[in-house]
Amino acid sequence: MSPYTKILVAVDASNTARVAAEHGIALARAHKAALRFLTVIDYDGFVGAVPSLLTVMHNDARLMLDGWMKQGTLWGLDTCTAVVETDPRNPRVADAIVADAREWGADLIVIGSHGRSGVRHLLLGSVAEGVARASTIPVLIVHPQHQAAP
């Protein structure tokens, strides 16, 4: 029996996320696992103050996720998508990803990393690192230079 039956892939509109999504698809195919593409809308005070901006962000997220949903179903995978917002009281994207993985029952999280270091890492932080620290299930961190096998 495969160790992975439900794989959550955290995506955004970056090339790094595209590579992570390709890895997620390859793993789901290899393990005959269900696949969930998740994107997180980083709730910020200004977003809450401008409801139309939140609507635009949700629409953009849905369009992106629809593309990944099509990719998963083309490979015959049990695929679903989700859009979540960070909690205004806890606006960490990493925590939103881990919470969704827990609620869905994922047994693997796949996420891309930009590979920042030094001052850029200190100032910007790392969502992937935050997920790896907060998660109780395995986390596969994919770097954009690594292409998935078809």
C-alpha positions in Angstrom: 0.0 0.0 0.0 1.3 3.5 -0.9 2.3 5.8 1.9 0.6 8.7 0.0 -3.2 8.6 -0.7 -4.0 12.3 -0.5 -1.4 14.8 -1.7 -2.0 18.6 -1.2 -0.1 20.9 -3.5 0.1 24.6 -2.4 0.2 26.8 -5.5 0.3 30.5 -6.5 1.0 32.1 -9.9 4.8 31.6 -9.7 7.0 29.4 -11.7 8.1 27.8 -8.5 4.5 26.7 -7.8 4.2 25.4 -11.3 7.2 23.1 -10.8 5.8 22.0 -7.4 2.4 21.3 -9.0 4.1 19.2 -11.7 5.8 17.2 -8.9 2.5 16.8 -7.1 0.9 15.4 -10.3 3.8 13.0 -10.9 3.6 11.8 -7.3 -0.2 11.4 -7.4 0.1 9.4 -10.6 2.8 7.1 -9.1 0.9 6.5 -5.9 -2.6 6.6 -7.4 -3.3 9.3 -4.8 -6.0 12.0 -4.6 -4.7 15.4 -5.4 -5.8 18.8 -4.0 -4.5 22.1 -5.4 -4.7 24.8 -2.7 -4.1 28.5 -3.0 -4.1 30.9 -0.1 -5.3 34.5 -0.3 -3.2 36.4 2.1 -5.8 38.4 4.0 -4.6 41.8 4.8 -6.4 44.7 6.4 -6.6 46.6 3.0 -8.2 43.5 1.4 -10.9 43.5 4.0 -11.4 47.2 3.5 -11.9 46.8 -0.3 -14.4 43.9 -0.8 -14.1 44.2 -4.6 -10.4 43.4 -4.4 -11.1 40.3 -2.4 -13.6 39.2 -5.2 -11.0 39.8 -7.9 -8.4 37.8 -5.9 -10.8 34.9 -5.5 -11.7 35.0 -9.2 -8.0 35.0 -10.2 -7.3 32.1 -7.8 -10.2 30.1 -9.2 -9.0 30.6 -12.8 -5.5 29.4 -11.9 -6.9 26.4 -9.9 -9.2 25.5 -12.8 -6.1 25.1 -15.0 -4.5 22.7 -12.5 -7.7 20.8 -12.0 -7.8 20.2 -15.8 -4.2 18.9 -15.7 -5.0 16.5 -12.9 -8.1 15.2 -14.5 -6.3 14.8 -17.8 -4.1 12.3 -16.0 -7.1 10.5 -14.6 -6.5 11.7 -11.1 -9.1 12.3 -8.4 -8.5 16.1 -8.2 -10.0 18.9 -6.3 -9.1 22.5 -5.5 -9.6 25.0 -2.7 -9.1 28.7 -2.1 -8.6 29.7 1.5 -7.9 33.0 3.2 -5.5 33.6 6.0 -7.2 34.4 9.3 -6.9 38.1 10.1 -5.9 37.2 13.6 -3.2 34.8 12.3 -2.2 36.0 8.8 0.5 33.4 8.3 0.1 31.7 4.9 2.0 28.6 6.1 -0.5 28.1 8.9 -3.4 28.3 6.5 -1.8 25.6 4.3 -1.1 23.3 7.2 -4.7 23.8 8.6 -6.2 22.9 5.2 -4.0 19.9 4.8 -5.1 18.7 8.3 -8.8 19.3 7.5 -8.6 17.5 4.2 -6.6 14.6 5.7 -3.6 15.0 3.4 -0.6 12.7 4.1 1.9 14.8 2.0 2.2 18.5 1.3 4.1 19.6 -1.8 5.2 23.2 -2.0 7.7 25.2 -4.0 10.5 27.3 -2.5 12.2 30.3 -4.0 15.4 29.4 -2.3 16.0 32.8 -0.8 18.8 33.2 1.7 20.5 35.8 3.8 18.8 39.2 4.2 16.1 38.5 1.6 15.1 35.3 3.6 15.2 37.3 6.9 13.0 40.1 5.5 10.6 38.0 3.4 10.6 34.8 5.4 9.7 31.5 3.8 6.2 30.0 3.5 7.8 26.6 2.6 9.9 26.7 5.7 6.9 27.7 7.8 4.9 24.8 6.4 7.8 22.4 7.1 8.0 23.6 10.7 4.3 23.6 11.4 3.3 20.4 9.7 3.0 17.0 11.3 2.9 15.2 8.0 5.7 15.0 5.4 6.5 18.1 3.3 8.2 18.0 0.0 9.9 21.3 -0.8 10.6 21.7 -4.5 13.1 24.1 -6.0 12.2 25.8 -9.3 15.3 24.4 -11.0 14.2 20.8 -10.5 11.8 19.6 -13.2 9.4 16.8 -12.5 9.4 13.6 -14.5 6.4 13.3 -16.8 
